[in-house]
Amino acid sequence: MTGADDRLPTAVDLLKSAQNIIVIPGYGMALSQAQMDVVALADKLISMGKDVRYAIHPVAGRMPGHMNVLLAEAGVEYDMLVEMEAINPEFPSTDLVLVVGACEVVNPSAIHMDGTPISGMPILNAQEAKQIIICNYDRKPGYSGVGNPLYDHEKTIFLPGDAKETADRLIASIRFF
């Protein structure tokens, strides 16, 4: 997957330089069973002295609380899981957001476009962070059918592919730092 590999060094540089990182897990993380890999990446970043937390949207995944359960099973401490209402005010001061397999829950169209299936839906305000890395299978719209402009935003690095494989590539690349 040449496109993702071309952007991988830039994504690694962002991970290296960021001090404050918010991970946003979604259904794609669950589908690829990447939670252990995502947690391993976060643990590596924490060992490098970075502040890492997980932003939890109440309906991310297949049912309410799905992300909480997956991440708890992967060993994430409960105090690192931050609900949407508590974390949204922190995005403007966040160096980097790492989105793993999430689409609608970070889609700014929900707040900027009327007349769509997600119009008015509360989202995690990832678009307000200084930099964004998105690890999603592809750029296709999620279940709502509404395209996500965050994928092509100038401050976004989009890494296409399976979430587990992408997390593993990031871990392997960041080990050298």
Contact map, one row per residue, 1 for C-alpha under 8 A:
111110000000000000000000000000000000000000000000000000000000000000000000000000000000000000000000000000000000000000000000000000000000000000000000000000000000000010000000000000000
111111000000000000000000000000000000000000000000000000000000000000000000000000000000000000000000000000000000000000000000000000000000000000000000000000000000000000000000000000000
111111100000000000000000000000000000000000000000000000000000000000000000000000000000000000000000000000000000000000000000000000000000000000000000000000000000001100000000000000000
111111110000000000000000000000000000000000000000000000000000000000000000000000000000000000000000000000000000000000000000000000000000000000000000000000000000011110000000000000000
111111111000000000000000000000000000000000000000000000000000000000000000000000000000000000000000000000000000000000000000000000000000000000000000000000000000000000000000000000000
011111111000000000000000000000000000000000000000000000000000000000000000000000000000000000000000000000000000000000000000000000000000000000000000000000000000000000000000000000000
001111111110000000000000000000000000000000000000000000000000000000000000000000000000000000000000000000000000000000000000000000000000000000000000000000000000111000000000000000000
000111111111000000000000000000000000000000000000000000000000000000000000000000000000000000000000000000000000000000000000000000000000000000000000000000000000001000000000010000000
000011111111100000000000000000000000000000000000000000000000000000000000000000000000000000000000000000000000000000000000000000000000000000000000000000000000000000000000000010000
000000111111110000000000000000000000000000000000000000000000000000000000000000000000000000000000000000000000000000000000000000000000000000000000000000000000100000000000000000000
000000111111111000000000000000000000000000000000000000000000000000000000000000000000000000000000000000000000000000000000000000000000100000000000000000000000100000000000000000000
000000011111111100000000000000000000000000000000000000000000000000000000000000000000000000000000000000000000000000000000000000000000000000000000000000000000000000000000010011000
000000001111111110000000000000000000000000000000000000000000000000000000000000000000000000000000000000000000000000000000000000000000000000000000000000000000000000000000000000000
000000000111111111000000000000000000000000000000000000000000000000000000000000000000000000000001000000000000000000000000000000000010000000000000000000000000000000000000000000000
000000000011111111000000000000000000000000001000000000000000000000000000000000000000000000000001000000000000000000000000000000000000000000000000000000000000000000000000000000000
000000000001111111000000000000000000000000000000000000000000000000000000000000000000000000000000000000000000000000000000000000000000000000000000000000000000000000000000000001001
000000000000111111100000000000000000000000000000000000000000000000000000000000000000000000000000000000000000000000000000000000000000000000000000000000000000000000000000000000000
000000000000011111111000000000000000000000000000010000000000000000000000000000000000000000000011000000000000000000000000000000000000000000000000000000000000000000000000000000000
000000000000000011111000000000000000000000000000111000000000000000000000000000000000000000000010000000000000000000000000000000000000000000000000000000000000000000000000000000000
000000000000000001111100000000000000000000000000011100000000000000000000000000000000000000000111000000000000000000000000000000000000000000000000000000000000000000000000000000000
000000000000000001111110000000000000000000000000011110000000000000000000000000000000000000000111110000000000000000000000000000000000000000000000000000000000000000000000000000000
000000000000000000011111000000000000000000000000000111100000000000000000000000000000000000000101110000000000000000000000000000000000000000000000000000000000000000000000000000000
000000000000000000001111100000000000000000000000000111100000000000000000000000000000000000000000111100000000000000000000000000000000000000000000000000000000000000000000000000000
000000000000000000000111110000000000000000000000000001110000000000000000000000000000000000000000111101000000000000000000000000000000000000000000000000000000000000000000000000000
000000000000000000000011111110000000000000000000000001110001000000100000000000000000000000000000001111000000000000000000000000000000000000000000000000000000000000000000000000000
000000000000000000000001111111000000000000000000000000000001100000100000000000000000000000000000001111101000000000000000000000000000000000000000000000000000000000000000000000000
000000000000000000000000111111100000000000000000000000000001110000000000000000000000000000000000000011000000000000000000000000000000000000000000000000000000000000000000000000000
000000000000000000000000111111110000000000000000000000000000000000000000000000000000000000000000000111000000000000000000000000000000000110000000000000000000000001100000000000000
000000000000000000000000111111111110000000000000000000000000000000000000000000000000000000000000000111000000000000000000000000000000000000000000000000000000000000110000000000000
000000000000000000000000011111111110000000000000000000000000100000100100000000000000000000000000000010000000000000000000000000000000000000000000000000000000000000000000000000000
000000000000000000000000001111111100000000000000000000000000000000000000000000000000000000000000000000000000000000000000000000000000000000000000000000000000000000000000000000000
000000000000000000000000000111111100000000000000000000000000000000000000000000000000000000000000000000000000000000000000000000000000000000000000000000000000000001110000000000000
000000000000000000000000000011111111000000000000000000000000000000000000000000000000000000000000000000000000000000000000000000000000000000000000000000000000000000010000000000000
000000000000000000000000000011111111110000000000000000000000000000000000000000000000000000000000000000000000000000000000000000000000000000000000000000000000000000110010000000000
000000000000000000000000000011001111111000000000000000000000000000000110010000000000000000000000000000000000000000000000000000000000000000000000000000000000000000010000000000000
000000000000000000000000000000001111111100000000000000000000000000000010010000000000000000000000000000000000000000000000000000000000000000000000000000000000000000000000000000000
000000000000000000000000000000000111111110000000000000000000000000000000000000000000000000000000000000000000000000000000000000000000000000000000000000000000000000010011000000000
000000000000000000000000000000000111111111000000000000000000000000000000000000000000000000000000000000000000000000000000000000000000000000000000000000000000000000010010000000000
000000000000000000000000000000000011111111100000000000000000000000000010011100000000000000000000000000000000000000000000000000000000000000000000000000000000000000000000000000000
000000000000000000000000000000000001111111110000000000000000000000000000000000000000000000000000000000000000000000000000000000000000000000000000000000000000000000000000001000000
000000000000000000000000000000000000111111111000000000000000000000000000000000000000000000000000000000000000000000000000000000000000000000000000000000000000000000000010011000000
000000000000000000000000000000000000011111111100000100000000000000000000000000000000000000000000000000000000000000000000000000000000000000000000000000000000000000000000000000000
000000000000000000000000000000000000001111111110000000000000000000000000000000000000000000000000000000000000000000000000000000000000000000000000000000000000000000000000000000000
000000000000000000000000000000000000000111111111000000000000000000000000000000000000000000000000000000000000000000000000000000000000000000000000000000000000000000000000001000100
000000000000001000000000000000000000000011111111111100000000000000000000000000000000000000000000000000000000000000000000000000000000000000000000000000000000000000000000000000000
000000000000000000000000000000000000000001111111111100000000000000000000000000000000000000000000000000000000000000000000000000000000000000000000000000000000000000000000000000000
000000000000000000000000000000000000000000111111110000000000000000000000000000000000000000000000000000000000000000000000000000000000000000000000000000000000000000000000000000000
000000000000000000000000000000000000000000011111110000000000000000000000000000000000000000000000000000000000000000000000000000000000000000000000000000000000000000000000000000000
000000000000000000100000000000000000000000001111111000000000000000000000000000000000000000000000000000000000000000000000000000000000000000000000000000000000000000000000000000000
000000000000000001111000000000000000000000001111111100000000000000000000000000000000000000000000000000000000000000000000000000000000000000000000000000000000000000000000000000000
000000000000000000111000000000000000000000001100111110000000000000000000000000000000000000000000000000000000000000000000000000000000000000000000000000000000000000000000000000000
000000000000000000011110000000000000000001001100011111000000000000000000000000010000000000000000000000000000000000000000000000000000000000000000000000000000000000000000000000000
000000000000000000001110000000000000000000000000001111100000000000000000000000011100000000000000000000000000000000000000000000000000000000000000000000000000000000000000000000000
000000000000000000000111100000000000000000000000000111110000000000000000000000011100000000000000000000000000000000000000000000000000000000000000000000000000000000000000000000000
000000000000000000000111100000000000000000000000000011111000000000000000000000001111001000000000000000000000000000000000000100000000000000000000000000000000000000000000000000000
000000000000000000000001100000000000000000000000000001111101000000110000000000001111000000000000000000000000000000000000000000000000000000000000000000000000000000000000000000000
000000000000000000000000000000000000000000000000000000111111000000000000000000000011000000000000000000001000000000000000001100000000000000000000000000000000000000000000000000000
000000000000000000000000000000000000000000000000000000011111000110000000000000000011000000000000000000000000000000000000000000000000000000000000000000000000000000000000000000000
000000000000000000000000000000000000000000000000000000001111111111000000000000000000000000000000000000001000000000000000000000000000000000000000000000000000000000000000000000000
000000000000000000000000111000000000000000000000000000011111111111100000000000000000000000000000000001001000000000000000000000000000000000000000000000000000000000000000000000000
000000000000000000000000011001000000000000000000000000000011111101100000000000000000000000000000000000000000000000000000000000000000000000000000000000000000000000000000000000000
000000000000000000000000001000000000000000000000000000000011111101000000000000000000000000000000000000000000000000000000000000000000000000000000000000000000000000000000000000000
000000000000000000000000000000000000000000000000000000000011111111000000000000000000000000000000000000000000000000000000000000000000000000000000000000000000000000000000000000000
000000000000000000000000000000000000000000000000000000000111111111000000000000000000000000000000000000000000000000000000000000000000000000000000000000000000000000000000000000000
000000000000000000000000000000000000000000000000000000000111001111111000000000000000000000000000000000000000000000000000000000000000000000000000000000000000000000000000000000000
000000000000000000000000000000000000000000000000000000000011111111111100000000000000000000000000000000000000000000000000000000000000000000000000000000000000000000000000000000000
000000000000000000000000110001000000000000000000000000010001100011111110000000000000000000000000000000000000000000000000000000000000000000000000000000000000000000000000000000000
000000000000000000000000000000000000000000000000000000010000000011111111000000001000000000000000000000000000000000000000000000000000000000000000000000000000000000000000000000000
000000000000000000000000000000000000000000000000000000000000000011111111100000000000000000000000000000000000000000000000000000000000000000000000000000000000000000000000000000000
000000000000000000000000000001000010000000000000000000000000000001111111110000000000000000000000000000000000000000000000000000000000000000000000000000000000000000000000000000000
000000000000000000000000000000000011001000000000000000000000000000111111111100000000000000000000000000000000000000000000000000000000000000000000000000000000000000000000000000000
000000000000000000000000000000000000000000000000000000000000000000011111111111000000000000000000000000000000000000000000000000000000000000000000000000000000000000000000000000000
000000000000000000000000000000000000000000000000000000000000000000001111111100000000000000000000000000000000000000000000000000000000000000000000000000000000000000000000000000000
000000000000000000000000000000000011001000000000000000000000000000000111111100000000000000000000000000000000000000000000000000000000000000000000000000000000000000000000000000000
000000000000000000000000000000000000001000000000000000000000000000000011111110000000000000000000000000000000000000000000000000000000000000000000000000000000000000000000000000000
000000000000000000000000000000000000001000000000000000000000000000000011111111011000000000000000000000000000000000000000000000000000000000000000000000000000000000000000000000000
000000000000000000000000000000000000000000000000000000000000000000000001001111111000000000000000000000000000000000000000000000000000000000000000000000000000000000000000000000000
000000000000000000000000000000000000000000000000000000000000000000000001000111111000000000000000000000000000000000000000000000000000000000000000000000000000000000000000000000000
000000000000000000000000000000000000000000000000000000000000000000000000000011111100000000000000000000000000000000000000000000000000000000000000000000000000000000000000000000000
000000000000000000000000000000000000000000000000000111000000000000000000000111111100000000000000000000000000000000000000000000000000000000000000000000000000000000000000000000000
000000000000000000000000000000000000000000000000000011110000000000010000000111111110000000000000000000000000000000000000000000000000000000000000000000000000000000000000000000000
000000000000000000000000000000000000000000000000000011110000000000000000000000111111011000000000000000000000000000000000000000000000000000000000000000000000000000000000000000000
000000000000000000000000000000000000000000000000000000111100000000000000000000001111111000000000000000000000000000000000000000000000000000000000000000000000000000000000000000000
000000000000000000000000000000000000000000000000000000111100000000000000000000000111111100000000000000000000000000000000001100000000000000000000000000000000000000000000000000000
000000000000000000000000000000000000000000000000000000000000000000000000000000000011111110000000000000000000000000000000000000000000000000000000000000000000000000000000000000000
000000000000000000000000000000000000000000000000000000000000000000000000000000000111111111000000000000000000000000000000000000000000000000000000000000000000000000000000000000000
000000000000000000000000000000000000000000000000000000100000000000000000000000000111111111100000000000000000000000000000000100000000000000000000000000000000000000000000000000000
000000000000000000000000000000000000000000000000000000000000000000000000000000000001111111100000000000000000000000000000000110000000000000000000000000000000000000000000000000000
000000000000000000000000000000000000000000000000000000000000000000000000000000000000111111110000000000000000000000000000000000000000000000000000000000000000000000000000000000000
000000000000000000000000000000000000000000000000000000000000000000000000000000000000011111111100000000000000000000000000000000000000000000000000000000000000000000000000000000000
000000000000000000000000000000000000000000000000000000000000000000000000000000000000001111111100000000000000000000000000000011111000000000000000000000000000000000000000000000000
000000000000000000000000000000000000000000000000000000000000000000000000000000000000000011111100000000000000000000000000000000011100000000000000000000000000000000000000000000000
000000000000000000000000000000000000000000000000000000000000000000000000000000000000000001111110000000000000000000000000000000001100000000000000000000000000000000000000000000000
000000000000000000011100000000000000000000000000000000000000000000000000000000000000000001111111100000000000000000000000000000001100000000000000000000000000000000000000000000000
000000000000000001111000000000000000000000000000000000000000000000000000000000000000000000001111100000000000000000000000000000001110000000000000000000000000000000000000000000000
000000000000011001011100000000000000000000000000000000000000000000000000000000000000000000000111110000000000000000000000000000001111100000000000000000000000000000000000000000000
000000000000000000001111000000000000000000000000000000000000000000000000000000000000000000000111111000000000000000000000000001001011100000000000000000000000000000000000000000000
000000000000000000001111000000000000000000000000000000000000000000000000000000000000000000000001111100000000000000000000000000000001111000000000000000000000000000000000000000000
000000000000000000000011110000000000000000000000000000000000000000000000000000000000000000000000111111000000000000000000000000000001111100000000000000000000000000000000000000000
000000000000000000000011110110000000000000000000000000000000000000000000000000000000000000000000011111000000000000000000000000000000011100000000000000000000000000100000000000000
000000000000000000000000111111000000000000000000000000000000000000000000000000000000000000000000001111100000000000000000000000000000011110000000000000000000000000100000000000000
000000000000000000000001111110000000000000000000000000000001000000000000000000000000000000000000001111111100000000000000000000000000000100000000000000000000000000000000000000000
000000000000000000000000010000000000000000000000000000000000000000000000000000000000000000000000000011111110000000000000000000000000000000001100000100000000000000000000000000000
000000000000000000000000000000000000000000000000000000000000000000000000000000000000000000000000000001111110010000000100001000000000000000000111000100000000000000000000000000000
000000000000000000000000010000000000000000000000000000001011000000000000000000000000000000000000000001111110000000000000011100000000000000000000000000000000000000000000000000000
000000000000000000000000000000000000000000000000000000000000000000000000000000000000000000000000000001111111000000000000001111100000000000000000000001000000000000000000000000000
000000000000000000000000000000000000000000000000000000000000000000000000000000000000000000000000000000111111110000000000001000000000000000000000001111000000000000000000000000000
000000000000000000000000000000000000000000000000000000000000000000000000000000000000000000000000000000000111111100000000001010100000000000000000000111000000000000000000000000000
000000000000000000000000000000000000000000000000000000000000000000000000000000000000000000000000000000000011111110000110000000000000000000000000011110000000000000000000000000000
000000000000000000000000000000000000000000000000000000000000000000000000000000000000000000000000000000010011111111010111111000000000000000000000000000000000000000000000000000000
000000000000000000000000000000000000000000000000000000000000000000000000000000000000000000000000000000000001111111000011111000000000000000000000000000000000000000000000000000000
000000000000000000000000000000000000000000000000000000000000000000000000000000000000000000000000000000000001111111000010000000000000000000000000000000000000000000000000000000000
000000000000000000000000000000000000000000000000000000000000000000000000000000000000000000000000000000000000111111110010000000000000000000000000000000000000000000000000000000000
000000000000000000000000000000000000000000000000000000000000000000000000000000000000000000000000000000000000011111110011000000000000000000000000000000000000000000000000000000000
000000000000000000000000000000000000000000000000000000000000000000000000000000000000000000000000000000000000000011111010000000000000000000000000000000000000000000000000000000000
000000000000000000000000000000000000000000000000000000000000000000000000000000000000000000000000000000000000010011111110000000000000000000000000010000000000000000000000000000000
000000000000000000000000000000000000000000000000000000000000000000000000000000000000000000000000000000000000000000111110000000000000000000000001010000000000000000000000000000000
000000000000000000000000000000000000000000000000000000000000000000000000000000000000000000000000000000010000110000011111100000000000000000000001010000000000000000000000000000000
000000000000000000000000000000000000000000000000000000000000000000000000000000000000000000000000000000000000111111111111100000000000000000000000000000000000000000000000000000000
000000000000000000000000000000000000000000000000000000000000000000000000000000000000000000000000000000000000011001000111110000000000000000000000000000000000000000000000000000000
000000000000000000000000000000000000000000000000000000000000000000000000000000000000000000000000000000000000011000000111111000000000000000000000000000000000000000000000000000000
000000000000000000000000000000000000000000000000000000000000000000000000000000000000000000000000000000001000011000000001111100000000000000000000000000000000000000000000000000000
000000000000000000000000000000000000000000000000000000001000000000000000000000000001000000000000000000011111011000000000111110000000000000000000000000000000000000000000000000000
000000000000000000000000000000000000000000000000000000101000000000000000000000000001001100000000000000001100000000000000011111000000000000000000000000000000000000000000000000000
000000000000000000000000000000000000000000000000000000000000000000000000000000000000000100100000000000000101000000000000001111111000000000000000000000000000000000000000000000000
000000000000000000000000000000000000000000000000000000000000000000000000000000000000000000100000100000000100000000000000000111111001000000000000000000000000000000000000000000000
000000000000000000000000000000000000000000000000000000000000000000000000000000000000000000100000000000000101000000000000000011111001000000000000000001000000000000000000000000000
000000000000000000000000000000000000000000000000000000000000000000000000000000000000000000110000000000000000000000000000000011111100000000000000000000000000000000000000000000000
000000000000000000000000000000000000000000000000000000000000000000000000000000000000000000111111100000000000000000000000000011111111000000000000000000000000000000000000000000000
000000000000000000000000000000000000000000000000000000000000000000000000000000000000000000011111000000000000000000000000000000011111000000000000000000000010000000000000000000000
000000000000010000000000000000000000000000000000000000000000000000000000000000000000000000000011100000000000000000000000000000001111100000000000000000000011000000000000000000000
000000000000000000000000000000000000000000000000000000000000000000000000000000000000000000000001111000000000000000000000000001101111110000000000000000000011100000000000000000000
000000000010000000000000000000000000000000000000000000000000000000000000000000000000000000000001111000000000000000000000000000000011111000000000000000000001111000000000000000000
000000000000000000000000000000000000000000000000000000000000000000000000000000000000000000000000011110000000000000000000000000000001111100000000000000100001111100000000000000000
000000000000000000000000000000000000000000000000000000000000000000000000000000000000000000000000011110000000000000000000000000000000111110000000000000000000011111100110000000000
000000000000000000000000000100000000000000000000000000000000000000000000000000000000000000000000001111000000000000000000000000000000011111100000000000000000011111100000000000000
000000000000000000000000000100000000000000000000000000000000000000000000000000000000000000000000000010000000000000000000000000000000001111100000000000000000000111100000000000000
000000000000000000000000000000000000000000000000000000000000000000000000000000000000000000000000000000000000000000000000000000000000000111110000000000000000000110000000000000000
000000000000000000000000000000000000000000000000000000000000000000000000000000000000000000000000000000000000000000000000000000000000000111111000000100100000000100000000000000000
000000000000000000000000000000000000000000000000000000000000000000000000000000000000000000000000000000000000000000000000000000000000000001111100001000000000000000000000000000000
000000000000000000000000000000000000000000000000000000000000000000000000000000000000000000000000000000100000000000000000000000000000000000111111111100000000000000000000000000000
000000000000000000000000000000000000000000000000000000000000000000000000000000000000000000000000000000110000000000000000000000000000000000011111111000000000000000000000000000000
000000000000000000000000000000000000000000000000000000000000000000000000000000000000000000000000000000010000000000000000000000000000000000001111110000000000000000000000000000000
000000000000000000000000000000000000000000000000000000000000000000000000000000000000000000000000000000010000000000001100000000000000000000001111110000000000000000000000000000000
000000000000000000000000000000000000000000000000000000000000000000000000000000000000000000000000000000000000000000000000000000000000000000001111111000000000000000000000000000000
000000000000000000000000000000000000000000000000000000000000000000000000000000000000000000000000000000000000100000011100000000000000000000001111111100000000000000000000000000000
000000000000000000000000000000000000000000000000000000000000000000000000000000000000000000000000000000000010100000000000000000000000000000011100111110000000000000000000000000000
000000000000000000000000000000000000000000000000000000000000000000000000000000000000000000000000000000110011100000000000000000000000000000101000011111100000000000000000000000000
000000000000000000000000000000000000000000000000000000000000000000000000000000000000000000000000000000000011100000000000000000000000000000000000001111111000000000000000000000000
000000000000000000000000000000000000000000000000000000000000000000000000000000000000000000000000000000000111000000000000000000100000000000000000000111111001000000000000000000000
000000000000000000000000000000000000000000000000000000000000000000000000000000000000000000000000000000000000000000000000000000000000010000100000000111111001110000000000000000000
000000000000000000000000000000000000000000000000000000000000000000000000000000000000000000000000000000000000000000000000000000000000000000000000000011111101010000000000000000000
000000000000000000000000000000000000000000000000000000000000000000000000000000000000000000000000000000000000000000000000000000000000000000000000000011111111000000000000000000000
000000000000000000000000000000000000000000000000000000000000000000000000000000000000000000000000000000000000000000000000000000000000000000000000000000011111000000000000000000000
000000000000000000000000000000000000000000000000000000000000000000000000000000000000000000000000000000000000000000000000000000000111000000000000000000001111100000000000000000000
000000000000000000000000000000000000000000000000000000000000000000000000000000000000000000000000000000000000000000000000000000000011110000000000000001111111110000000000000000000
000000100110000000000000000000000000000000000000000000000000000000000000000000000000000000000000000000000000000000000000000000000001110000000000000000100011111000000000000000000
000100100000000000000000000000000000000000000000000000000000000000000000000000000000000000000000000000000000000000000000000000000000111100000000000000110001111100000000000000000
001100110000000000000000000000000000000000000000000000000000000000000000000000000000000000000000000000000000000000000000000000000000111100000000000000000000111110000100000000000
001100000000000000000000000000000000000000000000000000000000000000000000000000000000000000000000000000000000000000000000000000000000011111100000000000000000011111000100000000000
100100000000000000000000000000000000000000000000000000000000000000000000000000000000000000000000000000000000000000000000000000000000001111000000000000000000001111101100000000000
000000000000000000000000000100010000000000000000000000000000000000000000000000000000000000000000000000000000000000000000000000000000001110000000000000000000000111111100000000000
000000000000000000000000000110010100000000000000000000000000000000000000000000000000000000000000000110000000000000000000000000000000001110000000000000000000000011111110000000000
000000000000000000000000000010011110110000000000000000000000000000000000000000000000000000000000000000000000000000000000000000000000000000000000000000000000000001111111000000000
000000000000000000000000000000000000000000000000000000000000000000000000000000000000000000000000000000000000000000000000000000000000000000000000000000000000000011111111100000000
000000000000000000000000000000000000000000000000000000000000000000000000000000000000000000000000000000000000000000000000000000000000001000000000000000000000001111111111110000000
000000000000000000000000000000000100110010000000000000000000000000000000000000000000000000000000000000000000000000000000000000000000001000000000000000000000000000111111111000000
000000000000000000000000000000000000100000000000000000000000000000000000000000000000000000000000000000000000000000000000000000000000000000000000000000000000000000011111111100000
000000000000000000000000000000000000000000000000000000000000000000000000000000000000000000000000000000000000000000000000000000000000000000000000000000000000000000001111111110000
000000010001000000000000000000000000000010000000000000000000000000000000000000000000000000000000000000000000000000000000000000000000000000000000000000000000000000000111111111000
000000000000000000000000000000000000000110010000000000000000000000000000000000000000000000000000000000000000000000000000000000000000000000000000000000000000000000000011111111100
000000000000000000000000000000000000000000000000000000000000000000000000000000000000000000000000000000000000000000000000000000000000000000000000000000000000000000000001111111110
000000001001000000000000000000000000000000000000000000000000000000000000000000000000000000000000000000000000000000000000000000000000000000000000000000000000000000000000111111110
000000000001000100000000000000000000000000000000000000000000000000000000000000000000000000000000000000000000000000000000000000000000000000000000000000000000000000000000011111111
000000000000000000000000000000000000000000010000000000000000000000000000000000000000000000000000000000000000000000000000000000000000000000000000000000000000000000000000001111111
000000000000000000000000000000000000000000000000000000000000000000000000000000000000000000000000000000000000000000000000000000000000000000000000000000000000000000000000000111111
000000000000000100000000000000000000000000000000000000000000000000000000000000000000000000000000000000000000000000000000000000000000000000000000000000000000000000000000000001111
